[in-house]
Every structure is written in C-alpha cells, then in structure tokens.
Amino acid sequence: MPTFGEAKAQMDKALDAMRREFNGVRTGKASSSLLDTVRVDAYGSKLPINQLATINIPEARLLIVQPFDKSLLKAVEKAIRDSDLGLNPANDGNIIRVPVPALNEERRREMVKLLHRQAEEGRVAVRHARQEANKETKRRKDTHELGEDDAKREGERIQKLTDEYIGRIDQLLKVKEEEVMEV
C-alpha cells in the first residue's frame, strides 16, 4: 500500500522542515544554526550563508562569520542585518562579528508567536499529506484495487500516523517555546 508510505515520507519532510525553521529562531544564545535561514546575494543568486562562510562561536553570545571570499563581506553583513533575526553585525574588514543580544520579554513573546506560526505550517503540511493519502485510498477503493474494509483500515492507519506527527510537532513546539522563554 504505497499511499501510507508516501504520506509518511511527506510527513517526515514536514517535520524536518519545521525543525530547521525552529533552529533559526533565536533563544538568546549563539548557535551556528541561527543563521541557517539567512540568504546572501552572491554570484548572481541568493545562497545560504553556510555555503559562503564559516561560522564560529567563540563565546556564548557571539558569532564570528568569516566569508571564504573577502569580496562578499559587505553582502554577508547586509544579509544578516536585513534578516528578521534582529541581529546587528559588525564588519572589521576580515570577519563579521555578530553579537547575540539577550532577548527581552517582548522579543521572547514575538519569537513564541513565530514558533506557533511555524508549527501551524508544519501541521498544515502533515494534514495535506493525510489528505493526499486519503484521496489515493479513495481512488484505489473506487477502482476496486482495495476492498471496502481494506480502505477503511488504510484510512485509520493514515489518521493514526497524522495524529502521531501532529503530536511530534506539538512536542517540538513545547520544548522550543520553553527554551525561548527561559531567562
């Protein structure tokens, strides 16, 4: 029954995408994954910062970004500044220092709202995978590839899988929300 396997694969992708999004949300501590969502205008296209520079963390609240090509310093600095991360990079001609300020209460609440939006996008993607799998199951039932009972069992399996993935998303959200709200 390929519909179940395909739905599971789509739900895995949705969960992975949400994890990546969550990694980009600031918690007040420096992390190289903080800059994962930053795209730099370089060589005629928008490239991820980690393909253009090394990112080091010498201390808990500081990132050091060192572009492989020094001509990209200004572009990397601009991309970090223009991102919605609220960071203020400083370029010294060789490297870019990115201090990670502690989050105030208002900013923490904004981050939590962002997390909730991202989690809802993840849930929508999981429900979409369920919808596609249910359509395929119905098609197979209508063309008599599946019997009535098999189609019902398949639908129940797909719903159980959906509930499991939405539970995982909610758990990830809870953990990340606690991390962001931690002072």
DALIN-V18109 format. One record per residue. N is the residue number from 1. PSI is psi as a letter, one per 30 degrees, with the letter a starting at -180 (NA if undefined). BURIAL is + if it has 16 or more other ideal C-beta (glycine too) atoms within 10 Angstrom, else -. Layout:
<<N/PSI/BURIAL> <N/PSI/BURIAL>>
//
This chain:
<<1/j/+> <2/f/-> <3/e/+> <4/e/-> <5/e/-> <6/e/-> <7/e/+> <8/e/+> <9/e/-> <10/e/+> <11/e/+> <12/e/-> <13/e/-> <14/e/+> <15/e/+> <16/e/-> <17/e/-> <18/e/+> <19/e/+> <20/e/-> <21/e/+> <22/e/+> <23/f/+> <24/f/+> <25/k/+> <26/k/+> <27/g/+> <28/f/+> <29/k/-> <30/k/+> <31/k/+> <32/f/-> <33/f/-> <34/e/+> <35/g/+> <36/e/+> <37/f/+> <38/k/+> <39/k/+> <40/k/+> <41/j/-> <42/k/+> <43/h/-> <44/g/-> <45/l/-> <46/j/-> <47/k/+> <48/k/-> <49/e/+> <50/f/-> <51/f/-> <52/f/+> <53/l/+> <54/k/-> <55/k/+> <56/l/-> <57/i/+> <58/f/-> <59/l/-> <60/f/-> <61/h/-> <62/k/-> <63/k/+> <64/k/+> <65/k/+> <66/j/-> <67/k/+> <68/e/-> <69/j/-> <70/f/-> <71/f/-> <72/g/+> <73/e/+> <74/e/-> <75/e/+> <76/e/+> <77/e/+> <78/e/-> <79/e/+> <80/e/+> <81/e/+> <82/f/-> <83/l/+> <84/g/-> <85/f/+> <86/h/-> <87/l/+> <88/i/-> <89/l/+> <90/k/-> <91/k/+> <92/g/-> <93/f/-> <94/e/-> <95/l/+> <96/k/+> <97/k/-> <98/j/+> <99/k/-> <100/j/+> <101/l/-> <102/k/-> <103/k/+> <104/l/-> <105/e/-> <106/e/-> <107/e/-> <108/e/+> <109/e/-> <110/e/+> <111/e/+> <112/e/+> <113/e/-> <114/e/+> <115/e/+> <116/e/-> <117/e/-> <118/e/+> <119/e/+> <120/e/-> <121/e/-> <122/e/+> <123/e/+> <124/e/-> <125/e/+> <126/e/+> <127/e/-> <128/e/-> <129/e/+> <130/e/+> <131/e/-> <132/e/-> <133/e/+> <134/e/+> <135/e/-> <136/e/+> <137/e/+> <138/e/-> <139/e/-> <140/e/+> <141/e/+> <142/f/-> <143/g/-> <144/g/-> <145/f/-> <146/k/+> <147/l/-> <148/e/-> <149/e/-> <150/e/-> <151/e/+> <152/e/-> <153/e/-> <154/e/+> <155/e/+> <156/e/-> <157/e/+> <158/e/+> <159/e/-> <160/e/-> <161/e/+> <162/e/+> <163/e/-> <164/e/-> <165/e/+> <166/e/+> <167/e/-> <168/e/+> <169/e/+> <170/e/-> <171/e/-> <172/e/+> <173/e/+> <174/e/-> <175/e/-> <176/e/+> <177/e/+> <178/e/-> <179/e/-> <180/e/+> <181/f/-> <182/k/-> <183/NA/->>
//
